[in-house]
Amino acid sequence: MAKRPASKIAAPSEKRSRAVVAGLHFVELPGAEGVAIADEVRAFLAVARTEHLVEHFTGTTSQRTIMYQFRDDDLPRALLDCEQRSADPSTALGGRGPPPACVDRLLAGLYAALPELKRHYRVGWVQINDSSGSDAIRAHVDRVGWGDVICTFTTADCALVLKSDGRGRVCAANRAGTFEVPANSLYVLSGASRTSATHAVAFKVPRASVVLRFYLRDLLSLGVARSPPRLVKGDIVTARYPMNQGEAEIHPDYRSVYPARVEDVNGDKATLAFFASAVEGPAAAPVITPLALVCGRSTGWHLDDHAILGVRYRAPR
């Protein structure tokens, strides 16, 4: 994999030496650009505190944090409504408008550092947190419907602590570490650090953060597909994982799409052998899946050797 410019992606200092955490990345924006984005976020919040719908962020120790949530109107509304409600019934994003302009500038800097994000993912949900003073977000694993990759921009120095959730699969990589994240930079959770580790964040001064929740483009395409794909045996596809054989209901533990090989096609259903992963995804076993849950034209995210995000899968024999 080609090395990235040091000014674009770098690892902040660790409080103590640890193994590299799988799926955890850091993006340091160029100095002036990071400061400008932080200023725009603060300017938005100065207005939002009086004009926008405010929600309390209940998962903090000092209860000094409020939040604002947004979603692009042109995304598949029904699909993301389902995903977000499945994760937390109290999160009703259907009535929210598009994110503020400061998010576009932040995305431009993030895509310059991690172009694979733009190739394979799209922002489905933006959360802007506003902390009036010292606070800490308690250790947690974001629920399964809350994005495949989660990127967080911080306007103040903070400490990020990752620990294994104790439920990781055999061979899953080390998921523990304590990191100092500098102001006006981002940390990125994907793969094991996203799905198999708790993360907590602590800071000592007032702070704003912008949380960008990315969904695979393959997943979003299923929300707008007009007809099921035409498949033949041996095709490599990505698909959602059904709760039961042949049924359209999605398994609650596997909310994304996963690579699979077509073993058979029968009418409006296909038998798929899902790829194996030590980190996430369903078991590698044949499953009868409705064609409506299959993405026939994937971006190839699981084959992208130049992408540092996500997890690697092993094709079934």
N, C-alpha and C positions, 0 to 999 in steps of 0.2 A: 504494500500500500504506500502511495506517495506521501511524503511528509508534508504537513500543512505549515504555513507560515507561523512563526512563533507568536506574532502579534494577534493571530486569529483564534488559535485554540491552544490552551495550556492547562496544566494541572496546578491548582493552588497548593500552598504548603499544607502538609499534614502535621497534626499535633504530635503524632507518634507514627513510627514506621509501620506500614501495613502492606499487605499484598494488594495489587491493583484490583479494584472492585469491578466485576464484570458489568458492562453496560453503563457505567458512570463516566460522564465526560464533562469538561468545563470549557466555556467559551469566554475569552476576554476580548471585549470590543476595543477598537482603537480609542485611546484616552479621550479625545475631544468628542467622539461620537457617543461613547458611553455616558459621558456627562450630559450631553444634549438630550439623549433619550430619557435619562433620569429627570431632567428639568421638565420635559414634556409630560412625564407621568405625574409629577407633582402638580403641574399646572392643571391637568385634567382633574386630579383629586380635589383641588381647591374649589372647583365648580361642582363636581359630583357630590360633595358632601351636602349640598343644599338642593340639588336638582335630580339626583338619581335615586333609584330604589336601593336602599342599603340593607345588607344582611349581616348578621353577627356571625363571626367566625368562632364557633364554640369550642374548637379543639386546641385552645391555647391555655397556658398556665395562668396568665395575668388578665385575660379577657380585655386586652387593649387593641384588638384587631377587628376591623370590619371589612366587608368585601363587596365587590360589584362584579356581576357576571354578564357575559355577552356571547352571542353566536351570530355568525353570518347567516343572513336570511336565505341565501341561495343554496345552502347545503340541504341534503335530504332530511327534511324536518321530521318526518315520521320515524325514520330509522334512529336518528340521534335522540329524539324524544324517548323512544323505547329504551335506548342504551342508558340514558341518564336517569330515567325513572327506575330502571332495573337496579341501578347502583344505589340510588337514594331517592325515595319517593318525595322528599321535601325539596328536591332540586327540580323546579319547574322552569326550564329555560325557554319555553316556547314563546313567552311574551317579551323576551329581551331583544334589543336591537343589535346592530353590528358593533364591533369593538371600536374604541376611539382611534383617532389618527395616529397617536403615538405608537400604537401596536404595529402599524405598517412599517415604520422606521426600524423598530426593533426586529421585525421579521427579516428585513433586508440585511441587517448585520448578521443575523443568525444563519441565513441561507448562504451568505458569503463564506462562513466558517464551516458549515455542514451542508453542502449542496445535496447530499443524499436525502435530507429532510424534504426538500422541495420535490425531488424525483418520486418519492414513494409515500409521502405523508401530506396531510393537509390539516390545518388548524380547525378543530370543530367546536372549541369551547375556550373562552378566555376568562380568566379570573384575576381581578386586580385587588390585592390586599392592601389595606391601609392601617398601619400600626402607629398609635399615638405615642408610644414609648417602649421601654424594654419589655420584651415578651418572648415566649417560646412556643413553637408549634409542637405538640406532643408527638411522640413516635407513633407512626401509623403506616399502613400500606394503602395506597389509593385504591379504591374499589375498582373492580374489573371493567366497569363501563366508563371509566374516567380517562380514557386515552391510552393508546399504545406506547407513545413516547411523551414524556412530560418535561418541558423546559421552563425554568424559573429564572427571571431577571430580578436582581436585588439592587436597591438604591443605597444600601448600607452594608458594611461588613457583617457577616454572619457565620455561625458555625453549623456545619452540616454533619450529622451523625447518622451513619448507616449501620444496621445490625441485621444479622440473619433472622428471618422470621421463625426459624426453627422447623419450617415445613418444606425446606428445599429438597429437591430430588437428589438422588445419588449422583455424584460427579458434578453437581452445580458448583460454580466457581465461588471463591471467597466473596462474601458480601458485607464485610465489616470494615469500617474506617471512620475517622474523624477528620474533617477538612475545614480549613479556614477559607471561606469564599469572599473575595474582595468586593467592595462596592462597585456597582455599574458593570457587573459581569453576570454570567449565567451558569447554572449547573443543569445537566441533562440526565434524566433517569430513563433507561431503556433496558430491555433484556432482564437479567437477573436483578439488577438494582431497582428495577421498576416493579417486578412481580414477586420477588422472593426475599426482599429486604424491607425492614421498617426504616423510615427516615424521619428525623427530627431536626428542627432548625431553631437556633437561639440567637438573639441579638440584643444589644444593650442600649440602643438609641432608637428614636423614631425611624420607621422604615416603610417603604412601599415595595411591593413585589408584583410582578406580572407573571402569571402562570399560563403557559401556552400548552393546551392539551391537543396533541396530534393524533389523528386516526389514519390508518392505512388507506390509501386511495382505493385499494381493492375493496375494502369494506364499504366505503362511501358509494362506490359504483353500484353496489347491490341495491342501494336505495333509489336509484334512478333507472335501473335496467328495465327495458320495455318487454323483453322476452328472454326466456332461459337460454343458456348457451348450447351450441351443438357440440357434443362431446363424442370422442371415440376412445376405445380402450387404449391405454398407454399415455394419454394426455396428462401433462402436469398442470394442475390448476391450483387455485387457492379457494377455500370454502369455509363457511361457518360450520360449527359442529352441533348436530342436533341433539336434543335432550333424549330422544328415543329413536330407534331404528325407523327410518322412513318418514319421520314426522318433521314438521316445519318449526316447531318450538325450539328455541336456541338453548343450549346447555348453559345454566347460570354461571358455571365456573370458567367457561371459555367464550368470551364475548367478542373476540376478534375474528379474523380469518387466518387459516393455517394451510400450508402447502400439502398437497395430496396427489396421489396418482390414481387415475381412473382405471378401475378393474373391470367394470361392466356398466352398460347403460341399458335400462329397461323402462321405456315410456318416459315419464316425467321424473324418474329417479335414477341415480347412479350409485354404484358401489365404489367407495373411495377408500384407499389405504393412506391414512395420514402419515406424514413424515414424523420421525421421532426427534425429540429435543430433551436435553437434560434439564432445561430451565423452565419451559412453559409449553402449553399446548396439550392437546388430548393424546391419549395412548395411541401408539402406532398399530392400529388394527382396522380391518375392513369395516366400514360403516355405510349403511344405506342412507343416502342423503338426497332430499328433493333438489332438482336442478335449480330451483329458485334461490338456493343457498350457495350456489357455485358461481365464482367469478371466472369467466372463461378467458378474459384478457387481463392478466396480471401485469403490474409494473415490473415484476421480477425481483422484488425486494429481497426475497430469500436466496436469490442467486447472485446478488450484487457483492462481489468480492471487495469492492472499493468502499462499501458502506460500513461504517463502524457501529451503526445502530442496530438494535434488535438482537436476535439470537440466530444461531446456526442450526439447521435441521439436517437430519440424515435420512436419505431416501430409503423406503422399505425395500427389502430384498425380493 
